[in-house]
Amino acid sequence: MKAAVVHQFTEPLTIDEVPVPAPGPEQVLIRVEACGLCHTDIHAAHGDWPAKPAPPFVPGHEVVGLVEQIGLGNAHGIELGMRVAVPWLGYACGDCRYCNSGRETLCEAQENTGYSVDGGFAEYVVGWARHVVRVPDGVDPADAAPLTCAGVTTYKAVKASGCTSSSRVVVFGVGGLGHLAMQYAKITGAEVVAVDVNPERLATATALGADHVVNAREQDPVAVIQALGGADTAIATAVSPKAFEQALGSLARGGTLVCVGMPAENVMGLPIFETVVGGLTVKGSIVGTHQDVVDVFELHRRGLTRVERSDARLEDVNEAIAAVLDGTAGAARTVFRLQPPMARPRTGTAATAAVR
């Protein structure tokens, strides 16, 4: 099968022919229809974070496709031909105190799609049957793909913020994640402020219902937001620590900063005096649970969210990454559409799930 592979962090991805993986017990083989390009995939490919993936590997964790094989054992309700999503949280143990208290995203035994196990920048991917999520009928696979991470991550962040219909919510960075974060905040009835340095992204934010937009390249977002009365919640999805610091500075007393994006520069300044005197809260929010993915798909099925995306070929993966990094990507999210692969021999259902 065709796959985009990271061989070294300092080199572009290569399009390789690799073996089709086989599903092990309680796993499924999925023919990939669409896979979103998340900034996390870029961090993975460049080895930006302290915990690095091990090359060679296949990135991609916003995966949607059709189930073609089911491994031995419990299929957890998954059937052949079913359209499913494979999220970032590819596996959690189900036994630890985090899993057993509804916090599976904190499981220390978790496997992450496209990071610790091969992902969806490929014609086929293996997922754990218990963790893949059925995509509702009528939802375009290319919409479902970004919702699998960008959607569920920001949905979880809005929930974690505790915002209500009377809140003022500021989203710093309204690209792939942020344009969805502001939509989930609008669903709660909150007043929403969008902050970015890209005029096109701000225009999209306005079209999606932002009450205020701030171009941080031309204005001081802290001053503008404080003039509005300050933010009850600031959700930082940007890839610059400066944006996180500005988000903190924009808070009203008693406000909450939710850190979502993970810049390669891993440190932000936090003023202790202002945090204490202002009664501020700073919290991290990492993706969402299986049920959160279900909820996000349902909101989209009901027409309450819109995914701003442009389609691309997997063969153009390096150009797509460059466009995200330099801000010239055609839409908030880039989605790779996979063409149906050539017919292949059917294989058995019990095998290891390794691409290499």
Salt bridges, closest charged atoms under 4 A:
ASP16 OD2 - HIS7 NE2 2.75
GLU26 OE1 - HIS76 NE2 2.84
GLU33 OE1 - ARG83 NE 2.69
ASP41 OD1 - HIS61 ND1 3.01
ASP48 OD2 - HIS43 ND1 2.86
GLU62 OE2 - ARG333 NH2 2.59
GLU68 OE2 - ARG31 NE 3.16
GLU68 OE1 - ARG344 NH2 3.06
GLU68 OE1 - ARG346 NH1 3.68
ASP118 OD1 - ARG356 NH1 2.93
ASP140 OD2 - ARG309 NH2 3.40
ASP140 OD1 - ARG337 NH2 3.47
ASP143 OD2 - HIS300 NE2 3.24
ASP143 OD1 - ARG309 NE 2.69
GLU191 OE1 - ARG168 NE 3.33
GLU191 OE2 - HIS212 NE2 2.79
ASP211 OD2 - LYS186 NZ 3.21
ASP292 OD1 - LYS159 NZ 2.84
GLU298 OE2 - ARG301 NH2 2.74
GLU308 OE2 - ARG306 NE 2.59
ASP311 OD1 - ARG309 NH1 2.92
ASP311 OD2 - ARG337 NE 3.05
GLU315 OE2 - LYS2 NZ 2.50
ASP316 OD2 - ARG313 NE 3.17
